[in-house]
Amino acid sequence: MPSGFRSRLLMLLWAPTMDLATMIQLKNGSSARAGDPAVCQQIGLIHVKTGTPDGSIRKNSLKTEPIPMKLYPFIAILSLFLVLMSCEPIEEEESICLPVNMSITLVQGSNTSKIIADFHYIPETEQLDHITWSNHQTHYFEYDDSQRILVVRVMKVDAKVQEERWFVYDGTLVARVDRVKRNLHYTTLEPLDSAYTGYVEFEYEGENIIEESEYEISEDGYREDYIRNVSYEYDSKGNLMTSTSLDPKSGETQHRNMSYDQSKHPFSALQYYFSGESFVNNMLSRSEEEAELDYTYVLTLNDLEYPEIIHEKLGSAYTRIINYSYLVQ
């Protein structure tokens, strides 16, 4: 509410309760009595000029009527409410960053490679349309009528293969992801066939995935193998703190612990599919019980606390440097 309007309204509420002989300070620093036309004009009261029967102006008068005593408490409460409103801070809408480019530099021993990804969005939305990768892949996103991810198609041009993830929902949560593989035509890249290769089922606690189980379908389509199980634990912000992987065939397990900072993950504003990461804050440390390698994770943040550079190092032989650029919404 504009402060000028609020002050005028407060005067309107309180003016009938004031003694009309009370002196009122005007904007120009002078003073006058409540019945003065200048006072009426400043505080928003209607100043009425009453005329004589012959049409001439007889005198200035201010129409005021006494307010019943029972309304005084109400006027006082309303006035206090307006004063408190004037003290409330105006909340600004928080800006978000959508990634538009990501470059990943991998250093393994004496070998160095680089992968670049460009993120493309459906116009006037924050929904991904597709991601193009420099290693000859393109990920296409399609949505259902409720704007939920329906399918992600991963087209691998060099291998002439398209791998698809079809999302099945239970209410608002993804209950299962069906996997389909299609061979592509060598020149037109049109699908030649399709094969159902397996699925992943999810178990939830609230909105967090606490367990996923993966099943693989044999090439002949007659056998279903249970190939992977992973359980997860989270902190109060939704960051994935621990994961325990189980190989059902061998019985081997792998346990991982993670810790996080307060900055925002590059994908935190995206509607993105679960891939064993939480996409809330950025990782500070990671440890694996079976691996005795030092792990470091250093961030350089932009002004909105999104990473511009992530420097990840595992032992002395493996380094990954990720650079991001964003679209600010």
N, C-alpha and C positions, 0 to 999 in steps of 0.2 A: 504494500500500500504506500503511495507517495507520501513523504513526510508533510508536504504542504497541505494536502487534502486531509491527512490525519489530524493536524493541528486545528484546521477549520472545523472538523467534526467534533473534536473535543470541546471547542468553544461553544458550539451549538448545544452540546449536551449540558454544559455547565452554566451557560449564560442565564437561563431562566431562574437559577437558584441564587444568583448573585444579587446583592443590593444594587439597584439601578443608580444609586448615588456613588457607588464605588468607582474610583478613578481607574481607567484602563490605559495601559501604555500602548501607543500606536507604533506602527512600523517605522515611522520617521523620527521616533524618539519623543514626540510630544505626547500629551495626555489629554483625555477628555472623559466626559461622563458616558455611561452606557447608552443614554438616549441620543447621543450625538450621531448624525448621519454618517460621519466618517467611521465611527466605531461600528455601526451596523454594516457598513460596506466591508470592513476588514474581517469581521468575524462571521460574515455570511448570513446575518439576519436580514429580513426584508424590511426596508424602511418605507412606510406608506405615507403619502401625502394626501390628506383628506381635504375635500373641497367644500365650498359653501354652495347653497342652492343656485347662486348665479354663476357658478362655474369657476370662481376665483379660488386661489389657494388660501386657506385660512391659517393653517399652522402645520408644523411637522409633528407627527406623532408616531410612536412605536407601539405596534400591537404586541402586547405580552399578556399571557394568561398564566395564572398561578398553576404550578404542577402539584398534583396530589402528593401528600407526604409519603404515601406507600410506594411511589415510584422512585424516590430518592435512592434507596439501596441499589435498585436495578441500574440506575444511571451511574452510580459510583462503580459498580462491578464492570459495566460495559466500558467505562473510561479506563479502568485499570487494564482490562483486556487489550484495548487499543494501544496503551503505553507499552505493554509487554510485547505486542506484535512488532512495535517499532524497534525493539531491541534484538529480535531474532535475526541471526545472520542469513544471508541469501545463499542457498546451496547451489554451487556451480556443477553442471553435469561433467562427470569425469571423462576425460578423453581416453580412447582406447587405440591400440596400435594393431593393425593387421599386417602380417608379413607379406611383402611383395617380391622379395628376393632373398635367397639364402645361398651362400657359397661355402662348401665344406672342403677344407684342405686336409688330406690324410698323409701322415708321415710315418712310414714303417721301415725302420732301419735306414737304408740308403735310398729307398723308393718313396717318391712323392707323387700323389695324384690329386685331382681336384674335380669336384662335382658341383654344378650350379643348378638351382631350382628357381623357377619363376611362378608366382602364385597369381592366378587369374580369378576374378570374382564375377558373379552374376550382377549386372548393372543395378545400381541403387540398392544393393543388399550387402550383407556381410557373409554371404554364403559362397563357398568355393565352387567355381565352375570346373576348373582343371588346374593341375600343376604340371609344368613341363620340366623335364630333367635333362641335363646335358649328356647323361649316359644312355640316351635313346629310349627313354621311358616317358609316358604321359599318363597321369592319373586323372580320370574323369569322374565327377561326382554327379549323381542324380538324386532327386528328392521326391517324396510322396506328397499327397495333397495336404498333409499336416506339416510340411516343410522339414520332415525328418529325413536323414540320409537313407535312401532306399538301396543304392548300389554304388560301389566304387569299382571302376574298371581300370585295371593296370595294363596298359598296352606296352609290350616290350617289342619294339620295332626290329631290333637286331635279331631277336630269337623268333620272331613271327608268332608270338604267343600273346594271348590276352587272358589275364587272371582276374576273376571277378569275386567280390565279396557282397553277398546279398544279405541285408539286415532284416531280421524277423523280430517284431516288437511284442512285448507284453505290457500294454499300457504305454508309458513313455520310455520304458527301459528296453534295451536290446537284450532279448532272451537268447538268440542264436544267430550265428553268422554262417551262412552256407557258402561253400567255395565251389566255383565253377571254372574250368579251364577250356579255352577255345584255341584251336590252331588257326592262324591267319593266312590268307592268300599272299603269295610272295610279292605281288606287285600292287594289288588293290587294297590289301590289308583287311579284306572282308572276312568274317568268320567262316570257316569251312565246316566245323563240327563243334560239338560241346561234350564235356564230360563232367559229371558231378564227382568231385575229388575228396570231399569231406566237409566237416562242420566243426564249429566251436560253440560250446554252451557256457553260459555265464550264471553265476550265483551271486546274489546281492545282499548287502546289509545297508538298508536305506537306499542311497543312490550310488554307493561305492561297490565296485566289483570285488568280491573277496575270494572268488575262485573261478578259474576257467579250465575247461576240459576239452581237449582236441581229439577228434577222431578222423582217421584217414580211410578212404574207400579204395580198395584195390583196383588195379587197372581193368580187370574183368568185371568189376562191379558187384562181385559176390561176397566180398569179405570186408568187414569193418574192423579196423585196428585202433585200439586206444593208445595214442602215442605220446600224450603230454598232459600234465596237470600242474597248474601253478596256483598257489594261494597267496593272498595279499593282505597287508595291514596298513592302516592310514593314520595320520595325525588328525587333529581337530579341524584343520583347514582343507583336508582332502588330499594332502600330499601322500604319495605312496612311500611308506617308510621301510617295509620289509617285503620281500618276495621269496617264496620257496618253490623251486621247480622240482618235479618228480618225473623221472623216466619210468613209466609203468613196466617196460620190458626188462630193464636191467635193475630197477630198484634204486638207482643212483639219484641223489638229491643235490641241489645246489642252493645255498642260502645267501641272500644279499641284503645288506642294510644301507639305507640312504638317509642323508640329512639335507635340509634345504635352507635357503635364505628367505628374505622378505620380498625380493623383486619378482616381477611378473614373467611367467614363462612366455616365450614367443608365440605359442599356440593358445594362450589362455583365453583369447577373445574369439577363437574359431570354434565352429561346430565340427569336431574332428572325431574320428573313430578311435576306439581304445586299442592301444598297441603295446600294453605293458608299461605305459607311462601315465602320470596323472595330469600333466600340463597345467599346474596351478602356480607353484613357485619354481625357482631354479635350484638345481642340485649343488650342494657344497661339497659333499663327500660321498663316497661309495666304497663299500668293503665287501669282499666275498670270502667266505670261510675257507674255500678250497684254493684260493689264489693268494699268494703272498707277494702281491705287487702294490707299490705305492700309487695311490690315485689322487690326482689334484684336479680342481675344477675352478677356474678363475674367470670372473665376468667383468666386462666393461659395459656400463649401463648408459642409456640416453636419459634425457631430462624427465621422461615419464616412467622411468624405472623398468624399461624393457631392455634386454641385452642387445648390444650392438656387436660385441665380440665375445665368444665363448672359447676359452683355451682349456682343452681337456688333455690330460696326460696320464697314461697308464704305464708305469714302469719307465724304463729308459728307452724302450724300442717303439712305443706307439704314442703318437700325438695327433690330436684332431683339433683344428681351428675352424670355428663356424662364424661367419659374418652375416648380419641381418640388416635389411633395410625395410622400412615400414610405410604404410599408408595410415595417417592419423585421422580418426573419425571423431 
